[in-house]
C-alpha cells in the first residue's frame, strides 16, 4: 500500500531551491529558503511543548501519564530539526502512553513520531482506508532519517542526508 | 459536581452478557487534549487497550460522565470498529488482537473493556509491543466519533 507514494524524483528535487545550513546538532541540513522561515510556527510549537510539561497525570480523564522532561527534550530536538528544514509538524500532542507526539496531517495522509517517557521512539505512517505502518526508531542517528521518512510520506520533499551531503530518497 | 446515578447503571443481580452486536456502540469520556488529538485523527492521545468503555446496550452515552465528569466529552466506537484481526509482527511468534468483554461493576453494569488477546488468550499483564499498540491506537482513532465535546 505504501510502496508507490510518488517518491520525489531527481527532476522534482532539482526544482526545489536548496541551501545547506547547519543544524542544531552540528550536522548539515538541506533546506528550502522559500519555506524555511517558520519562526512563528516554531514559536507556537515551543510554547506547546512548555504547555505539555504542565499537564498532570490523568490529563486524558483516565490514567495517562504526563509527558516527562526527557520526552519533552527529545521532542524539542526533533522540532528543531524539522523547523530548521522548514517542515514543522502540524501539531504536538501528549501521548496517552506517556510522552509526546509530533504529528503530520496533510489531506488523507497522516504520520507521527511518538517519543515515550522512557526514551523509546516509534514512527507511524497511515493513509485513510489502509492499515498504518509502525516502526521503532533506535539509535542516536536514526531520528533525522525517520523525520525525513514521515515528511516524505505526507508528500513533502525529503530533506537531509547529513553524512554525505546528498538528499536521501525516502524508502517507505 | 457529583450527581445521583440512574437506576439502570446498577448491576444488582444481573450477570455479564458476552454477546455483542457488531453495531453496538461503546462510549467513553474525552478531555480537550484528547479532542485535539482526534481532530487530527491521531492515535497519539488515544488509550491503548486494555481500556474501559460503557457498552451501549446497557448505557446511555452520557452515563460515562457520571458521577463527576460532566465537563468532559463523549466518544463513541462501534463494536465492529475494534480491530479483531490478528497482528503478528515480523519474526514474532505471538499474535495479537483485540476483543470487547463485558465486565460489569456494581455501580456500572454496562462497564466493558477493550482487551488485548495474545495468541488468542487474555492476560492482563501481557507485554504488548508498542509498535502493535500504536497501530491499533491509530486505527481506533480513525474510527472514533465525538458525540459531545468537553466544556472544559
Boltz contact constraints between the chains, C-beta under 6 A:
constraints:
  - contact:
      token1: [A, 59]
      token2: [B, 33]
      max_distance: 6.0
  - contact:
      token1: [A, 60]
      token2: [B, 31]
      max_distance: 6.0
  - contact:
      token1: [A, 60]
      token2: [B, 34]
      max_distance: 6.0
  - contact:
      token1: [A, 61]
      token2: [B, 29]
      max_distance: 6.0
  - contact:
      token1: [A, 61]
      token2: [B, 31]
      max_distance: 6.0
  - contact:
      token1: [A, 61]
      token2: [B, 72]
      max_distance: 6.0
  - contact:
      token1: [A, 91]
      token2: [B, 40]
      max_distance: 6.0
  - contact:
      token1: [A, 93]
      token2: [B, 37]
      max_distance: 6.0
  - contact:
      token1: [A, 93]
      token2: [B, 44]
      max_distance: 6.0
  - contact:
      token1: [A, 93]
      token2: [B, 45]
      max_distance: 6.0
  - contact:
      token1: [A, 94]
      token2: [B, 33]
      max_distance: 6.0
  - contact:
      token1: [A, 95]
      token2: [B, 44]
      max_distance: 6.0
  - contact:
      token1: [A, 96]
      token2: [B, 45]
      max_distance: 6.0
  - contact:
      token1: [A, 96]
      token2: [B, 46]
      max_distance: 6.0
  - contact:
      token1: [A, 96]
      token2: [B, 47]
      max_distance: 6.0
  - contact:
      token1: [A, 101]
      token2: [B, 44]
      max_distance: 6.0
  - contact:
      token1: [A, 103]
      token2: [B, 40]
      max_distance: 6.0
  - contact:
      token1: [A, 103]
      token2: [B, 42]
      max_distance: 6.0
  - contact:
      token1: [A, 105]
      token2: [B, 40]
      max_distance: 6.0
  - contact:
      token1: [A, 112]
      token2: [B, 44]
      max_distance: 6.0
  - contact:
      token1: [A, 122]
      token2: [B, 130]
      max_distance: 6.0
  - contact:
      token1: [A, 122]
      token2: [B, 131]
      max_distance: 6.0
  - contact:
      token1: [A, 122]
      token2: [B, 134]
      max_distance: 6.0
  - contact:
      token1: [A, 124]
      token2: [B, 134]
      max_distance: 6.0
  - contact:
      token1: [A, 124]
      token2: [B, 138]
      max_distance: 6.0
  - contact:
      token1: [A, 126]
      token2: [B, 138]
      max_distance: 6.0
  - contact:
      token1: [A, 132]
      token2: [B, 135]
      max_distance: 6.0
  - contact:
      token1: [A, 132]
      token2: [B, 138]
      max_distance: 6.0
  - contact:
      token1: [A, 134]
      token2: [B, 131]
      max_distance: 6.0
  - contact:
      token1: [A, 134]
      token2: [B, 134]
      max_distance: 6.0
  - contact:
      token1: [A, 134]
      token2: [B, 135]
      max_distance: 6.0
